[in-house]
Amino acid sequence: MEQVGCADVEAYRAHLARHEEEWRVLDGLCRITISRFYRDRHVFDALRTVVLPELARRAQARRASGLRCWSAGCASGEEPYTLLLIWHLELEHRFPEVPLTVVATDSDGVLLARARRACYPGSSLRDLPGSWKELAFSLAGEELCLDEHFQAGVDFRLQDG
């Protein structure tokens, strides 16, 4: 707002109405670019200990063909892959008849290409629990690449909203 000389939100709304190209600028400023495996530990701990087991129990009880999750705004893939790591390393043995699949969407094709590659700098893995890094990743040059077993089950899609 400051860069375009708008004193308040109402002035910026009027500016957006008069300058369509400003929507692209605003859209670019609204993206969260920080992404790591197991980022927001409390959230992923709750998914691991409460949410996913309960959803799996319900899927099992109704004899569903599997459990499906959606990772909206998945960026370069750390969050949807974290869901699959949780599933394969912690929960799959308890619910072997309930496969997990993840639809992962983002509006940035470049980030999705990076997600499909599944190779990351070590800093992206710093929040992973215990031995997960050794169990699920292989060193490829300067990067750590997620083993194919842990990539299976993610469907990356270019989608906004």
C-alpha positions in Angstrom: 0.0 0.0 0.0 2.9 2.3 0.8 4.6 1.7 -2.5 1.5 2.7 -4.5 0.7 5.6 -2.2 -2.4 4.3 -0.5 -3.2 5.5 3.0 -5.5 2.7 4.0 -7.2 -0.5 2.9 -10.1 1.3 1.2 -7.7 3.4 -0.9 -5.8 0.2 -1.8 -9.1 -1.5 -2.8 -9.8 1.4 -5.1 -6.3 1.2 -6.5 -6.8 -2.5 -7.3 -10.1 -1.7 -9.1 -8.2 0.8 -11.3 -5.0 -1.1 -11.9 -5.6 -4.8 -12.7 -1.9 -5.6 -12.9 -1.7 -4.8 -9.2 -3.5 -8.1 -8.5 -0.5 -10.0 -9.6 1.7 -8.0 -7.3 -0.6 -8.6 -4.4 -0.9 -12.3 -5.2 2.8 -12.7 -5.1 3.0 -11.0 -1.7 0.5 -13.3 -0.2 2.4 -16.6 -0.6 4.1 -18.3 2.2 7.5 -19.4 1.0 8.8 -21.1 4.1 8.4 -24.8 3.9 10.1 -27.7 5.8 9.4 -31.3 6.6 7.5 -31.5 9.9 7.3 -27.7 10.2 4.9 -26.7 13.0 5.8 -29.7 15.1 2.6 -29.5 17.2 0.4 -29.6 14.2 2.2 -32.7 12.7 2.3 -34.3 16.1 -1.5 -33.9 16.4 -1.9 -35.3 12.9 0.3 -38.3 13.8 -1.2 -39.1 17.2 -4.9 -38.0 16.9 -6.2 -37.0 13.5 -4.8 -39.6 11.1 -5.3 -42.6 13.4 -9.0 -41.5 14.0 -9.6 -41.0 10.3 -8.0 -44.4 9.5 -10.2 -46.1 12.2 -13.3 -44.5 10.6 -12.1 -45.5 7.1 -11.5 -49.0 8.4 -14.9 -49.2 10.1 -16.8 -48.2 6.9 -14.5 -50.5 4.8 -13.4 -47.5 2.7 -10.9 -48.1 -0.1 -8.4 -45.8 1.6 -7.8 -42.5 3.3 -7.4 -39.3 1.2 -5.9 -36.0 2.3 -5.6 -32.7 0.6 -2.5 -30.5 1.0 -3.6 -27.0 -0.3 -0.8 -24.6 -1.1 1.8 -27.5 -0.9 4.7 -25.3 -2.3 7.7 -27.6 -2.9 6.1 -30.7 -1.3 7.4 -30.9 2.2 4.0 -31.0 3.9 2.3 -33.6 1.7 5.5 -35.8 1.9 5.5 -35.3 5.7 2.0 -36.8 5.8 3.2 -39.8 3.9 6.3 -40.2 6.1 4.0 -40.1 9.2 1.8 -42.7 7.6 4.5 -45.1 6.4 6.8 -44.8 9.4 4.3 -44.6 12.2 0.8 -45.6 11.2 0.6 -47.9 8.2 1.4 -51.0 10.2 -1.7 -50.4 12.4 -3.9 -49.9 9.3 -2.4 -52.0 6.5 -5.8 -52.2 4.7 -6.2 -48.4 4.6 -3.8 -46.9 2.0 -3.1 -43.1 2.3 -3.1 -40.9 -0.8 -2.5 -37.1 -0.8 -3.7 -34.6 -3.4 -1.2 -31.7 -3.2 -2.1 -28.5 -4.9 -0.3 -25.3 -5.6 -0.7 -22.4 -8.0 3.1 -22.2 -8.7 4.2 -24.6 -11.4 7.9 -24.1 -10.6 7.3 -25.1 -6.9 5.3 -28.1 -8.1 8.2 -29.2 -10.4 10.5 -29.0 -7.4 8.0 -31.0 -5.3 7.9 -33.8 -7.9 11.7 -34.0 -7.9 11.6 -34.6 -4.1 15.2 -33.4 -3.5 15.8 -30.9 -0.7 18.6 -29.1 1.1 19.4 -30.5 4.6 17.9 -27.4 6.2 14.4 -28.5 4.9 14.7 -31.7 7.0 15.9 -30.2 10.3 12.6 -30.6 12.1 12.1 -34.3 11.2 11.7 -36.6 14.2 14.5 -39.1 15.2 15.9 -41.3 12.5 13.4 -40.4 9.8 16.0 -38.6 7.7 18.1 -41.8 7.5 15.1 -44.0 6.9 13.6 -42.0 4.1 16.2 -40.0 2.3 19.3 -40.6 0.2 22.1 -38.2 -0.4 22.4 -37.0 -4.0 25.2 -34.4 -4.3 24.4 -31.6 -1.9 20.7 -32.6 -1.6 18.7 -35.2 0.2 16.2 -37.0 -2.0 13.1 -38.7 -0.7 13.1 -42.4 -1.5 10.5 -43.4 -4.1 8.6 -45.5 -1.6 7.7 -42.4 0.4 6.8 -40.4 -2.8 4.2 -42.9 -3.9 0.7 -41.7 -3.1 1.1 -38.0 -3.8 -0.8 -36.5 -6.7 0.6 -33.0 -7.4 -1.8 -30.7 -9.2 -1.5 -27.1 -10.5 -4.5 -25.4 -8.9 -5.3 -22.1 -7.4 -8.0 -22.1 -4.7 
